[in-house]
Amino acid sequence: MPPKTSRSPAKGGSRPPNTKPSASARSPTKPSDDFVMTLDSDDEGPSEPLEDGPEDGEEEEEEEEEEDAEEKEEDTQAAKHGEVKKPPKHKAQLKSREKIREEVKPSKKNPSPTEAIDINKDFEFDLYGDGSTALSTHHQEWDMSVKGLKNASTSSSVHRLATVDDIIEKRRKARPEIRLPQPESDQDGFEEGEQMSEDDEDEDEEEVGGGDFTNFAEESEDEEENEESFGAGARAKRIAAVRAESSDDEEESERGDDDDEDEEEELDPLGSDDQGGDDGQEGEDSEEDSSDGSDQDSDEETEVEKARKAAYFAAEEPKTKSKKSSSKGEEALSQQVTFSSLSLSRPLLRSLSTLSFHQPTPIQARTIPLALAGKDLVAGAVTGSGKTAAFMIPILERLNWRPKGAEEAKSRVLVLAPTRELAIQCFGVGKALGKFMDIRFCLCVGGLSLKSQEAELKLRPEVIIATPGRLIDHTRNSQSFSLDDIEILVMDEADRMLEDGFADELNEIIRSCPKGRQTMLFSATMTDDVEQLVRLSLRRPVRLFVDPKRSTAKKLIQEFVRVRGATGNSQAEDGPSQAVGASSSSSARKTEESHRPALLLSLCTRTFTSQVIIFVRSKKLAHQLRIVFGLLGLKAGELHGDLSQEQRLEALQSFREGKTDFLIATDLASRGLDIRGVQTVINYDMPGQFEQYLHRVGRTARAGRNGRAVTLVGESDRKMLKMALKKSPPEQVKHRLIPSEVVASMAETLEGLKEEVQQVLQEEKEDKALRQAEMELKKGENMIEHREEILSRPKRTWFQTGQDKEAAKNVSKAEYAAKMESLKRKTDDKKDRFAGMSRKKKRSKMMREEVEAENSQGATDAAIRSAKKALRPKVLGIPEPRNSINKLPSSKKRNKQRSSTNKVGKRSSSSSGFERDLGERRSGGGGGGKKASGGPGGKRRPAKGSQRR
Ligand SMILES: Nc1ncnc2c1ncn2[C@@H]1O[C@H](COP(=O)(O)OP(=O)(O)OP(=O)(O)O)[C@@H](O)[C@H]1O
């Protein structure tokens, strides 16, 4: 049964919340970097960072293979020392195996400047950006400590980071310190236009009007209308004009440019011709560029699309629906709703209050009641608006009412996240919210010990938080683990998970979960595209989109800095190493690229000197820039898929604690990460997709705070810039001008560093080669000594090998390219047909044509009919066969399905929620039924190396 709204927390047979002093006392003081060293062998050599690693999420399985090999080595070492390995039977045993435990207390002696700000008791959580309904909050940092980190502390995976640091330090000491520009004073700020932007709009306009940035966003080769310029004093007008542009322009803008991205990877980011350096191939980085996916949903829906969506999505309950029409409505609803009015149980209310969550955010106010009622949800709200708690709170509340006892121990909830860091953060949020409840969480992500995860899974933790690759590994290889008991499936950053890279894994997971589960999807850029969602076999989901689609946080200021290529003599004033006169677009781009580092460093030395995340396109660039920052004496860390898990977490932790001022990251860090106090996000370049831009800039201005995003915009970023202008209120957009002499001097400094950067890279390379050789030697020795033992172990089966993954990626890339090509053709056709027409006429003609085309197939009528039927009131909590909602069937078929649904509903109407699923399972099926394959406790163990395609 779904939890009733008027129950008392004490009744219903629920156990009293776990308020044992030990548990409650432990959690709040638990150090956030509580590394637990496992018995991973020190002898096994360094856990080498991936050489050609694909992006996180997709890299999982390759890493898993490596880890498997490592774990085997662990066993070998244990055997060598006479230890007899037994499978751990319970947690206590597991703990006794973990002999060395090291707890590192976070250094709270020197809180970062932002931490100091955050403890301000008067801070107001301004949800709406206008101070109207501010909630107070003393938000605490999530506990990111994890068990099973490999090679902690003494191991050589730390070695790489330490080595780069050492090399840099050694070099810095050996030469005179490089003089950097002074951090900007108030007066200096005037030079850059920022002060003018904020304090004197008119002056700013003059600055903007004086440069050619004003027309930049609009100068598009494909543009048919160039008539409206961004003239001085016309900011509002020009933004309005951009917003009013036709939808086909938008489609193009959103698409991004895959090929360009790949090509850009070829350019040496630091302008070095003799690259040498890292041996990484640029192609490998493209996964992190995540350029495959494309969001084609336009804001303007056709009638057919509307009808299709109306048929697919369930209507929201009248109680919440009446208030949802405007953001004012959201505001009013959220103001009325309190956590206690949502009838949450006492332990949960207690943890919410501990976290200073006094009032639900709009997305929480909308989501919680529906999620408690067991509805499937497709939810979207702007970055930093509290989506994690929006699904975690109802999950915990429902779990609080689960049947308890040893027999009932089951893994009932699965939360999937696309990256390990995000999963770890989610795990932290879950643990913090469930602090006073007897609910167990298990984190299953790559890069952490498989064995300790296996042991934890055996205890059937109620909530599993996982990345897809590692989860599948467990379903295939961990004894007696299956997803048979999952009753709630959540996908955080669901639109990312729906992208091609995750397709096979997602299908496998969906197939393994019971059909009667509740499914909830969340993202700041959530799609409501039916075609994409159909794959997830949702059950008449409710669509909850709280903020306007593709919007940014209300207190985010977006600045753009133009990066100029060598397109004419006028450019010479802006850069020192300009190839003046170069006319080809590729050389223009190359010079553009050579400007970026100087612009970035000018920003980071003069204006944004701490709490800055810098997003770049490739792992290689992230690493190079990190070296440059280090050589200049700036404290910077890097975060990308070429690092070991430990290095990744360490980089995050150092940044969180203010030990480093800059975090140079790939898009691995662009989604979901909630790092308190990030004041500035710098986009070294525009990402390939607008969604990616939204996620990146969403790392600041979270939870009602202020924040700033600065983006370097080159020629090829024009469309994306246009999109950003179109989607943002004019007062949030600024143009930053950096004095050319500052950039010139920085470029000169960087030019002088080029050689040193190469030398550092070379030293690193040699060091790496040496360690690799050592590792191989060690492996060989082990193999000779323990050959029999090693060969006698059962082989793990893999869902996909690295090659399979690469092949899948190529297929989806080819599909994507084909789709883009056909779209482009369509757009070109459209342009011909509409040539000379006004925008209004063009739009109405397009609409007419579309409707006519659909009419001729009879689809419109059918869709509208099914939409009407779908809107008929239904009894709450009746599961509907998933197949029926995957397509829009004929009306006859739908009627038949509906009547059978009702029968199923009658049969199981008393068994919604956990009881319902349990009941159905005990009776051996029913409407909520089990997955087709794999009986109770039975494991599907496909033949070695078998693939599911
Ligand atoms: N009800 C609340 N009151 C106060 N603070 C809250 C509340 N709910 C969430 N927060 C805070 O808001 C911040 C952002 O939350 P969260 O990370 O869940 O955002 P999100 O919407 O998932 O963002 P993203 O789209 O970037 O993943 C967190 O620091 C969290 O502590």
The ligand as a MOL file (V3000), in Angstrom:
LIG
                    3D

  0  0  0     0  0            999 V3000
M  V30 BEGIN CTAB
M  V30 COUNTS 31 33 0 0 0
M  V30 BEGIN ATOM
M  V30 1 N 14.1650 21.6620 0.7340 0
M  V30 2 C 15.3830 22.1680 0.7040 0
M  V30 3 N 15.7320 23.2140 1.4680 0
M  V30 4 C 16.9830 23.7050 1.4260 0
M  V30 5 N 17.9770 23.2430 0.6350 0
M  V30 6 C 17.6830 22.2160 -0.1570 0
M  V30 7 C 16.3850 21.6140 -0.1580 0
M  V30 8 N 16.4030 20.5850 -1.0220 0
M  V30 9 C 17.6420 20.5370 -1.5420 0
M  V30 10 N 18.4140 21.5090 -1.0250 0
M  V30 11 C 19.8290 21.8030 -1.3680 0
M  V30 12 O 19.8560 22.2090 -2.7130 0
M  V30 13 C 21.0980 21.8350 -3.2960 0
M  V30 14 C 20.8720 21.2670 -4.6810 0
M  V30 15 O 20.2100 20.0260 -4.5850 0
M  V30 16 P 20.4060 18.8760 -5.6620 0
M  V30 17 O 21.8370 18.5550 -5.8150 0
M  V30 18 O 19.4700 17.8020 -5.3220 0
M  V30 19 O 19.9230 19.6510 -6.9630 0
M  V30 20 P 19.5030 19.0550 -8.3660 0
M  V30 21 O 18.2270 19.6840 -8.7250 0
M  V30 22 O 19.5870 17.5890 -8.3510 0
M  V30 23 O 20.6570 19.6670 -9.2800 0
M  V30 24 P 21.2640 19.0800 -10.6580 0
M  V30 25 O 20.2220 19.2520 -11.7030 0
M  V30 26 O 22.4570 19.9280 -10.8950 0
M  V30 27 O 21.5980 17.6570 -10.4140 0
M  V30 28 C 21.7420 20.8420 -2.3660 0
M  V30 29 O 22.8720 21.4390 -1.8030 0
M  V30 30 C 20.7090 20.5560 -1.3210 0
M  V30 31 O 21.2850 20.4520 -0.0590 0
M  V30 END ATOM
M  V30 BEGIN BOND
M  V30 1 1 1 2
M  V30 2 1 2 3
M  V30 3 2 2 7
M  V30 4 2 3 4
M  V30 5 1 4 5
M  V30 6 2 5 6
M  V30 7 1 6 7
M  V30 8 1 6 10
M  V30 9 1 7 8
M  V30 10 2 8 9
M  V30 11 1 9 10
M  V30 12 1 10 11
M  V30 13 1 11 12
M  V30 14 1 11 30
M  V30 15 1 12 13
M  V30 16 1 13 14
M  V30 17 1 13 28
M  V30 18 1 14 15
M  V30 19 1 15 16
M  V30 20 2 16 17
M  V30 21 1 16 18
M  V30 22 1 16 19
M  V30 23 1 19 20
M  V30 24 2 20 21
M  V30 25 1 20 22
M  V30 26 1 20 23
M  V30 27 1 23 24
M  V30 28 2 24 25
M  V30 29 1 24 26
M  V30 30 1 24 27
M  V30 31 1 28 29
M  V30 32 1 28 30
M  V30 33 1 30 31
M  V30 END BOND
M  V30 END CTAB
M  END
